[in-house]
């Protein structure tokens, strides 16, 4: 898979890959990205508390299903 994460569509993404070295050793690698993991990562990487919480709140809001008015 190639590309920047910001180009992926909305929702949960699961990425699986197998790496093989020159000796033939293989290792499987799996990554799952969802709103909760992005929120935790944002809070750990953004040093300004208010900014981190604001971004995390936006992620949680995006996670909630939208209800359309009739």
C-alpha positions as CSV (number, residue, x, y, z in Angstrom):
1,X,0.0,0.0,0.0
2,X,1.3,3.4,-0.9
3,X,0.1,6.8,-0.1
4,X,-0.2,9.4,2.6
5,X,-2.7,8.5,5.4
6,X,-4.6,11.8,4.9
7,X,-5.6,10.5,1.4
8,X,-7.4,7.5,2.8
9,X,-11.2,7.7,3.0
10,X,-13.2,8.0,6.2
11,X,-13.6,5.0,8.5
12,X,-11.4,2.3,9.9
13,X,-8.5,1.1,7.9
14,X,-6.6,-2.2,8.3
15,X,-3.2,-2.6,6.7
16,X,-1.4,-6.0,6.6
17,X,2.0,-6.7,5.0
18,X,4.7,-9.3,5.1
19,X,8.4,-8.2,5.1
20,X,11.1,-10.6,4.0
21,X,14.8,-10.1,4.5
22,X,17.7,-11.3,2.3
23,X,18.0,-14.5,4.5
24,X,14.4,-15.4,3.7
25,X,13.0,-14.6,7.2
26,X,9.4,-13.3,7.1
27,X,7.5,-11.2,9.5
28,X,3.8,-10.2,9.3
29,X,2.9,-6.7,10.3
30,X,-0.7,-5.5,10.9
31,X,-1.8,-2.0,11.7
32,X,-5.4,-0.9,12.4
33,X,-6.2,2.8,12.5
34,X,-9.5,4.0,14.0
35,X,-10.8,7.1,15.7
36,X,-9.7,6.0,19.2
37,X,-6.2,5.2,18.2
38,X,-5.8,8.5,16.3
39,X,-7.2,10.3,19.4
40,X,-4.6,8.7,21.6
41,X,-1.8,9.4,19.2
42,X,-2.9,13.0,18.8
43,X,-2.8,13.5,22.6
44,X,0.6,12.0,22.8
45,X,2.2,14.0,20.0
46,X,0.6,17.5,20.4
47,X,2.2,19.3,23.2
48,X,-0.4,22.0,23.8
49,X,-3.1,20.5,26.0
50,X,-6.0,22.6,24.6
51,X,-5.1,21.9,21.0
52,X,-4.7,18.2,21.6
53,X,-8.1,18.0,23.3
54,X,-9.7,20.1,20.6
55,X,-8.4,17.7,17.9
56,X,-9.3,14.6,19.9
57,X,-12.9,16.0,20.4
58,X,-13.2,16.5,16.6
59,X,-12.1,12.9,16.1
60,X,-14.7,11.6,18.6
61,X,-17.4,13.8,16.9
62,X,-16.4,12.3,13.5
63,X,-16.8,8.8,15.0
64,X,-20.4,9.4,16.0
65,X,-23.0,8.5,13.3
66,X,-24.8,11.5,11.9
67,X,-28.5,11.7,12.1
68,X,-30.1,13.7,9.3
69,X,-33.1,15.9,10.0
70,X,-36.3,15.0,8.1
